[in-house]
């Protein structure tokens, strides 16, 4: 298995430079992109010994979905820029490895085709100011069999991604489109950000669907306390550093968010997760599961669907290994005192 850095290098060699920059880049000076990984680098594990861990069990259930390990594929856009198999190929790998894939609203293949792989899918939604169009999009996801709605709330406006601006990357190449952004007549629509959003959006979406709602983009504990009374889970995320540069690393934000929620709803985390030790660290600090984003795209670009499956299998094996060394039989055995 190639390291994350080796996967990224192999992916960049296969990608058009502007597309490689799109996947790798972040907002502004990309301090948050670097900070997410640096936060994991700054932590150390204090393992327990003589714990009789025996054979480990990584399985977990999240919002009614059984998973082979506490890991999901965070929403990432434009998979067909990375490989012709696109999101369908990624979903097939997720199905084979028993993990949830969160399908981006900006996917380059329709949710119905992705769902045909049999993968356990959640659907990521940017709330749309056009109520009828939003209802149509949510209805498609629900009808396709998606098991949860992941609502991104950290994007009242688009982030200023300087690599994309330098490259003039503003549109998909001919033949590609955001297939989940088609209206009822099949016409493509642009994703609209809504700076007027308030907490009322949760009630609006509750009226549209019975799916569990995951709020993505929560970093402040005050927001976490409000969310705990309104949604089914929260995802501690800074959009991989692609929105507001200089935000707190997600791992640094996690403990205060976990404390604010007080166990009322699951807390998930993404941003900077690269290895089994990262997964262990986040779980020990209170996350119920973690998401990975860029590594999935790198694996897809470097090796197609088989590359994504290899990545997931490697992360499962890596997590199993570090659990044993840290003295834990299952993820639920991890506690915050293992991390300094």
C-alpha positions as CSV (number, residue, x, y, z in Angstrom):
1,X,0.0,0.0,0.0
2,X,1.3,3.4,-0.9
3,X,1.5,6.1,1.8
4,X,-0.9,9.0,1.5
5,X,1.9,11.2,0.2
6,X,2.8,8.6,-2.4
7,X,-0.9,8.3,-3.4
8,X,-1.1,12.1,-3.8
9,X,2.0,12.2,-6.0
10,X,0.7,9.4,-8.2
11,X,-2.6,11.1,-8.5
12,X,-1.1,14.4,-9.5
13,X,0.9,12.7,-12.2
14,X,-2.4,11.4,-13.7
15,X,-4.4,14.6,-13.4
16,X,-4.6,17.7,-15.5
17,X,-2.6,20.4,-13.4
18,X,-5.7,22.5,-12.9
19,X,-7.7,19.5,-11.8
20,X,-5.0,18.4,-9.4
21,X,-4.9,21.9,-7.9
22,X,-8.7,21.8,-7.5
23,X,-8.6,18.6,-5.5
24,X,-5.5,19.6,-3.5
25,X,-6.2,23.3,-2.9
26,X,-7.9,25.3,-0.2
27,X,-8.9,28.8,0.5
28,X,-6.5,31.7,0.9
29,X,-3.0,30.8,2.0
30,X,-4.2,27.2,2.7
31,X,-3.3,27.5,6.4
32,X,-6.3,25.4,7.4
33,X,-5.4,22.7,4.9
34,X,-2.0,22.3,6.5
35,X,-3.4,22.8,10.0
36,X,-5.8,19.9,9.8
37,X,-2.9,17.4,9.3
38,X,-0.6,19.3,11.7
39,X,-3.2,18.9,14.5
40,X,-2.9,15.1,14.3
41,X,0.9,15.4,14.1
42,X,0.9,17.3,17.4
43,X,-0.9,14.5,19.3
44,X,0.8,11.6,20.9
45,X,-0.8,8.3,22.0
46,X,-0.3,7.0,25.6
47,X,-1.0,3.2,25.1
48,X,-2.3,0.9,27.8
49,X,-0.8,-2.6,28.3
50,X,-1.9,-6.1,29.3
51,X,-5.5,-5.4,28.3
52,X,-6.3,-8.7,26.7
53,X,-7.4,-7.2,23.4
54,X,-7.4,-10.5,21.5
55,X,-9.2,-10.2,18.2
56,X,-10.4,-6.7,17.5
57,X,-13.9,-5.8,16.4
58,X,-14.1,-2.5,14.3
59,X,-17.7,-2.7,13.4
60,X,-20.1,0.1,14.3
61,X,-23.6,1.3,13.6
62,X,-24.3,4.9,12.8
63,X,-27.8,6.4,12.3
64,X,-29.1,2.9,11.6
65,X,-26.4,2.0,9.1
66,X,-24.0,-0.8,9.9
67,X,-20.4,-0.1,9.0
68,X,-17.3,-2.4,8.9
69,X,-15.4,0.3,10.7
70,X,-16.0,3.9,12.0
71,X,-15.0,5.5,8.8
72,X,-17.0,7.1,6.0
73,X,-16.2,8.8,2.7
74,X,-16.8,12.5,3.1
75,X,-18.4,14.3,0.2
76,X,-16.0,15.4,-2.6
77,X,-17.0,16.8,-5.9
78,X,-16.2,15.9,-9.5
79,X,-14.9,12.3,-9.3
80,X,-15.0,12.0,-13.1
81,X,-12.2,14.5,-13.2
82,X,-10.1,12.0,-11.2
83,X,-11.1,8.8,-13.1
84,X,-13.7,7.8,-15.8
85,X,-15.5,5.5,-13.4
86,X,-16.4,8.6,-11.3
87,X,-18.5,8.4,-8.2
88,X,-19.9,5.1,-9.4
89,X,-16.4,3.6,-9.1
90,X,-15.9,5.1,-5.7
91,X,-19.3,3.8,-4.4
92,X,-18.5,0.3,-5.7
93,X,-15.3,0.3,-3.6
94,X,-17.2,1.6,-0.6
95,X,-19.8,-1.1,-1.0
96,X,-17.1,-3.8,-1.2
97,X,-15.4,-2.5,2.0
98,X,-18.7,-1.9,4.0
99,X,-18.4,1.8,4.6
100,X,-20.8,4.7,4.0
101,X,-20.2,7.1,1.1
102,X,-21.5,10.6,1.4
103,X,-22.4,11.6,-2.2
104,X,-21.7,15.2,-3.1
105,X,-24.4,17.4,-4.4
106,X,-21.7,18.3,-7.0
107,X,-21.2,14.7,-8.1
108,X,-20.5,14.1,-11.8
109,X,-22.9,11.1,-12.0
110,X,-26.5,11.0,-10.9
111,X,-27.4,9.7,-7.5
112,X,-29.6,6.9,-9.1
113,X,-26.6,5.5,-10.9
114,X,-24.4,5.7,-7.8
115,X,-27.0,4.0,-5.7
116,X,-27.2,1.1,-8.2
117,X,-23.8,-0.1,-6.8
118,X,-25.5,-1.2,-3.6
119,X,-23.4,1.1,-1.5
120,X,-24.7,2.6,1.8
121,X,-25.2,6.2,0.7
122,X,-25.8,9.5,2.5
123,X,-26.5,12.6,0.4
124,X,-24.8,15.9,0.9
125,X,-26.9,19.0,0.4
126,X,-26.2,22.7,0.1
127,X,-29.5,24.3,1.2
128,X,-30.9,26.0,-1.9
129,X,-32.8,29.3,-1.9
130,X,-35.2,27.9,-4.5
131,X,-37.5,25.9,-2.3
132,X,-39.1,23.8,-5.1
133,X,-35.7,22.9,-6.6
134,X,-34.4,21.9,-3.1
135,X,-37.5,19.7,-2.6
136,X,-36.8,18.0,-6.0
137,X,-33.1,17.3,-5.1
138,X,-33.9,15.9,-1.7
139,X,-36.7,13.8,-3.2
140,X,-34.3,12.3,-5.7
141,X,-31.9,11.4,-2.9
142,X,-34.6,9.8,-0.8
143,X,-36.1,7.9,-3.7
144,X,-32.6,6.6,-4.6
145,X,-32.3,5.0,-1.2
146,X,-29.9,7.5,0.6
147,X,-30.0,6.8,4.3
148,X,-29.2,10.3,5.7
149,X,-29.0,13.9,4.6
150,X,-25.7,15.7,5.2
151,X,-26.4,19.4,5.2
152,X,-23.4,21.6,4.6
153,X,-23.8,24.9,6.6
154,X,-20.3,26.4,6.5
155,X,-20.8,27.9,3.0
156,X,-22.9,31.0,3.0
157,X,-20.7,32.1,0.1
158,X,-18.0,30.3,-1.9
159,X,-14.5,30.1,-0.5
160,X,-11.8,32.1,-2.3
161,X,-9.6,29.3,-3.7
162,X,-6.6,31.0,-5.1
163,X,-5.3,28.0,-7.1
164,X,-8.5,27.8,-9.0
165,X,-8.5,31.5,-9.7
166,X,-4.9,31.4,-11.0
167,X,-5.8,28.4,-13.2
168,X,-9.1,30.0,-14.4
169,X,-10.8,26.8,-13.3
170,X,-14.5,27.9,-13.1
171,X,-16.4,25.2,-15.1
172,X,-16.3,21.5,-15.7
173,X,-15.0,20.3,-19.1
174,X,-17.5,19.6,-21.9
175,X,-19.4,16.5,-21.3
176,X,-19.4,16.7,-17.5
177,X,-22.0,18.3,-15.3
178,X,-23.2,18.3,-11.7
179,X,-25.7,15.6,-12.4
180,X,-27.6,15.9,-9.1
181,X,-28.2,19.6,-9.9
182,X,-30.7,19.0,-12.7
183,X,-34.2,20.2,-12.2
184,X,-37.4,18.2,-12.8
185,X,-37.1,18.9,-16.6
186,X,-33.5,17.6,-16.7
187,X,-31.9,21.1,-17.1
188,X,-28.6,21.6,-15.2
189,X,-28.7,24.2,-12.5
190,X,-25.8,26.0,-10.6
191,X,-25.3,25.3,-6.9
192,X,-26.5,28.5,-5.2
193,X,-25.1,29.5,-1.8
194,X,-27.5,31.3,0.6
195,X,-26.0,33.8,3.0
196,X,-29.4,34.4,4.5
197,X,-29.6,30.9,6.0
198,X,-30.6,30.6,9.7
199,X,-31.4,27.6,12.0
200,X,-34.8,27.6,10.4
201,X,-33.3,25.5,7.6
202,X,-33.4,22.5,9.8
203,X,-37.2,22.7,10.2
204,X,-37.6,23.3,6.5
205,X,-35.7,20.2,5.7
206,X,-37.5,18.2,8.4
207,X,-40.7,19.0,6.5
208,X,-39.3,17.6,3.3
209,X,-37.8,14.3,4.5
210,X,-37.9,11.7,7.2
211,X,-34.2,11.0,6.7
212,X,-31.8,11.6,9.6
213,X,-30.1,15.0,9.3
214,X,-26.4,15.5,9.8
215,X,-25.2,19.1,10.1
216,X,-21.8,19.5,8.4
217,X,-19.5,22.4,9.2
218,X,-19.9,22.7,13.0
219,X,-16.8,24.0,14.8
220,X,-18.1,26.2,17.7
221,X,-19.4,24.5,20.8
222,X,-22.2,27.0,21.1
223,X,-23.4,25.9,17.6
224,X,-23.0,22.3,18.7
225,X,-25.3,22.8,21.7
226,X,-28.0,24.3,19.5
227,X,-27.6,21.5,16.9
228,X,-27.9,18.8,19.5
229,X,-31.5,19.7,20.0
230,X,-32.4,19.9,16.3
231,X,-30.5,17.4,14.2
232,X,-29.5,13.7,14.4
233,X,-25.7,14.1,14.2
234,X,-23.1,16.7,13.6
235,X,-19.9,16.6,11.4
236,X,-17.1,18.7,12.8
237,X,-15.6,20.0,9.6
238,X,-13.9,23.0,8.1
239,X,-14.6,21.9,4.5
240,X,-11.1,20.6,4.3
241,X,-9.8,24.2,4.5
242,X,-11.7,25.1,1.3
243,X,-14.0,27.8,2.7
244,X,-12.6,30.2,5.5
245,X,-8.8,30.1,5.7
246,X,-7.4,30.3,9.2
247,X,-10.2,28.3,10.9
248,X,-9.4,26.0,13.8
249,X,-8.3,22.5,12.9
250,X,-11.1,20.1,13.2
251,X,-9.2,17.9,15.7
252,X,-8.6,20.9,17.9
253,X,-12.3,21.8,17.8
254,X,-13.5,18.3,18.5
255,X,-13.1,18.1,22.4
256,X,-15.2,21.2,23.0
257,X,-17.8,20.1,20.6
258,X,-18.1,16.7,22.2
259,X,-18.4,18.3,25.6
260,X,-21.1,20.6,24.4
261,X,-23.2,17.8,22.8
262,X,-23.0,15.7,26.1
263,X,-23.7,12.5,24.3
264,X,-27.1,13.5,22.9
265,X,-26.2,12.9,19.3
266,X,-23.3,11.3,17.4
267,X,-20.3,13.5,16.6
268,X,-18.3,12.9,13.4
269,X,-15.1,14.5,12.2
270,X,-13.3,15.0,8.9
271,X,-10.2,17.0,7.9
272,X,-6.7,15.7,7.9
273,X,-7.3,12.0,8.6
274,X,-4.7,10.0,6.8
275,X,-3.7,7.0,8.9
276,X,-5.0,4.5,11.4
277,X,-3.4,6.5,14.2
278,X,-5.4,9.6,13.1
279,X,-8.6,7.6,13.3
280,X,-7.7,6.3,16.7
281,X,-6.8,9.8,17.9
282,X,-10.2,11.3,16.8
283,X,-12.2,8.4,18.2
284,X,-10.4,8.6,21.6
285,X,-11.2,12.4,21.7
286,X,-14.9,11.7,21.3
287,X,-15.7,11.2,17.6
288,X,-18.1,8.4,16.8
289,X,-16.6,8.1,13.3
290,X,-14.3,9.9,10.9
291,X,-14.6,10.9,7.3
292,X,-11.8,11.0,4.7
293,X,-12.0,13.2,1.6
294,X,-8.8,14.0,-0.4
295,X,-7.2,10.5,0.1
296,X,-10.2,8.9,-1.6
297,X,-9.8,11.2,-4.7
298,X,-6.0,10.5,-4.7
299,X,-6.7,6.8,-4.6
300,X,-9.3,7.0,-7.4
301,X,-7.0,9.1,-9.6
302,X,-4.0,6.9,-8.9
303,X,-5.6,3.5,-9.2
304,X,-9.3,3.7,-10.1
305,X,-11.9,1.9,-8.0
306,X,-9.4,-0.8,-7.1
307,X,-7.2,2.0,-5.7
308,X,-10.0,3.2,-3.5
309,X,-10.7,-0.3,-2.2
310,X,-7.0,-0.8,-1.5
311,X,-7.0,2.5,0.5
312,X,-10.0,1.5,2.6
313,X,-8.7,-2.0,3.2
314,X,-5.4,-0.6,4.3
315,X,-7.0,1.9,6.7
316,X,-9.0,-0.9,8.2
317,X,-5.9,-3.0,8.7
318,X,-4.0,0.0,10.1
319,X,-6.7,0.9,12.6
320,X,-6.9,-2.8,13.7
321,X,-3.2,-2.8,14.2
322,X,-3.0,0.4,16.2
323,X,-6.0,-0.5,18.3
324,X,-4.1,-3.6,19.4
325,X,-0.9,-1.6,20.2
326,X,-2.9,1.0,22.2
327,X,-4.6,-1.7,24.2
328,X,-8.2,-1.5,22.9
329,X,-10.4,-4.3,21.6
330,X,-12.9,-2.1,19.9
331,X,-13.3,1.6,19.1
332,X,-15.7,2.2,22.0
333,X,-12.9,1.2,24.4
334,X,-10.8,4.3,23.4
335,X,-10.8,7.1,25.9
336,X,-9.4,10.7,25.9
337,X,-6.7,9.8,28.5
338,X,-4.9,7.9,25.7
339,X,-4.1,11.1,23.9
340,X,-1.8,14.0,24.8
